[in-house]
Amino acid sequence: MSAKVLVVGSLNMDLVARAERLPRPGETLAGESFFTVPGGKGANQAVAVARLGGSVAMVGNVGDDAYGLQLRQALEVEGIDCQAVGVCQGVSSGVALITVDAASQNCIVIIPGGNGLLTPEAVQRFDGLLQAAEVVVCQLEVPVATVAWVLVRGRELGKRVILNPAPVTGPLPAEWFANIDYLIPNEHEAEALTGEPVRDLDGARRAAERLLQMGAGKVIVTLGAQGALFVGPEGSRHFPAPQVKPLDTTAAGDTFVGGFAAALVQGKEEGEAIAFGQRAAALSVTRAGAQPSIPYLAELTP
Ligand code: RIB
């Protein structure tokens, strides 16, 4: 069966330290625990789609190391089509060094490894996967030239194209917007993309309206405990977040994006898909780690 969702993006091994607080520059801090789990924004989003009821294929790269094998296996056990996950010789797999504090905040340093070598040509070789998909999902942990190519090709093929602009370093190329059906930034990313301060719902609305003016089809700003704000040509709607006690917010955004995409390909309308993604993300923040925290469909069924 061909996959209905295609995720083009990163695979990282996450090396996670928990500490009472995040270290200051130059400081050495004794932490509380350490664990290693599969992550990477692209892979997390693919896992979320698979666990939440969507069929999914992944395009990405790992290095020729032990992490690469583990990252690929982590996707295969979820039933994700990995024919387009390449192995780069002589390169490490992507790694993320993550510190999580007692308030469940995190900071992350990424070493791209194989992710940095995902070329547009590598994706082109799997054009059949793009043609077969209904929804195409990208983030920004692989080269921008590759993301740009996928957005254009996704639009050409008439797919529903989702961009989660994470991690963001500044404004997106202006020509990208016309190829994006759903732009899904968090509050920090919405601010970095627009220059509009996003500290509350009004700020999020201003930033989202600016992104619509730039050409994005629809915008969903994820705001953590403040919920999500949907803004489209037809107007805006706020979706309050389910209230939970957070343990670790790593991959909450990825769970939302994957849940949203999975719901779309299962025929849910946008509002339902947003609420579904929120329920999945809310459950994920009560658990530690990236992929281990992502729920299965059965856990969300009332
Ligand atoms: O979004 C969470 C992810 O960001 C982590 O799994 C880490 O790998 C980084 O890519």
Residues whose N, C-alpha, C, O or C-beta is under 5 A from the ligand:
A	BS01	RIB	N12 D14 G39 G40 K41 A96 T250 A251 D254 A290
